[in-house]
Amino acid sequence: MLYIENIKIERKLPSTVEIIVEERKQAYLLEYAGSYVYIDKQGYMLEINTEKLELPIIQGAETLPETFVAGNRLVNEDLEKLVIVYKIMEVAQVNEIANLITRIDIENEKDLKLIFETEGKTAYIGDINNLITKIPTIKLILEEEK
């Protein structure tokens, strides 16, 4: 399925029209009644599906399940926390552990948790201050524990 984020139309003279479609991409999941809500980095709900994608599940969201409809957006509180999730995943990607993060608990911004289900570990990172040192430390610990 194609989720459109932006469309740009350019006229190329003399007789051509170029249409550029920018697609929304699933970035995170929310659990919902045995299914998953696919959301993008901007907090738009793209689809509800029973298939679990290999994306982090966001826990502790305040958006009410009755609003889980494709096209809707997370509530403002969750959108603010999504910025935090994005920053965490960005640093985790640089440190090559983003693919190991299966869940991110955002319920308390001052007590964030990264869950590594395949490793059987949970990292309590507190707030997002000093992510540049926290995430490499988590990587080191995960490597030492193997």
Salt bridges, closest charged atoms under 4 A:
GLU10 OE2 - LYS8 NZ 3.17
GLU10 OE1 - LYS12 NZ 3.51
GLU18 OE1 - LYS12 NZ 3.90
GLU31 OE2 - ARG103 NH2 3.01
ASP40 OD2 - ARG24 NH1 2.57
GLU62 OE2 - LYS81 NZ 3.28
GLU96 OE1 - LYS139 NZ 3.78
ASP111 OD2 - LYS113 NZ 3.41
GLU117 OE2 - ARG103 NE 2.43
ASP127 OD1 - LYS134 NZ 3.52
GLU145 OE1 - LYS121 NZ 3.55
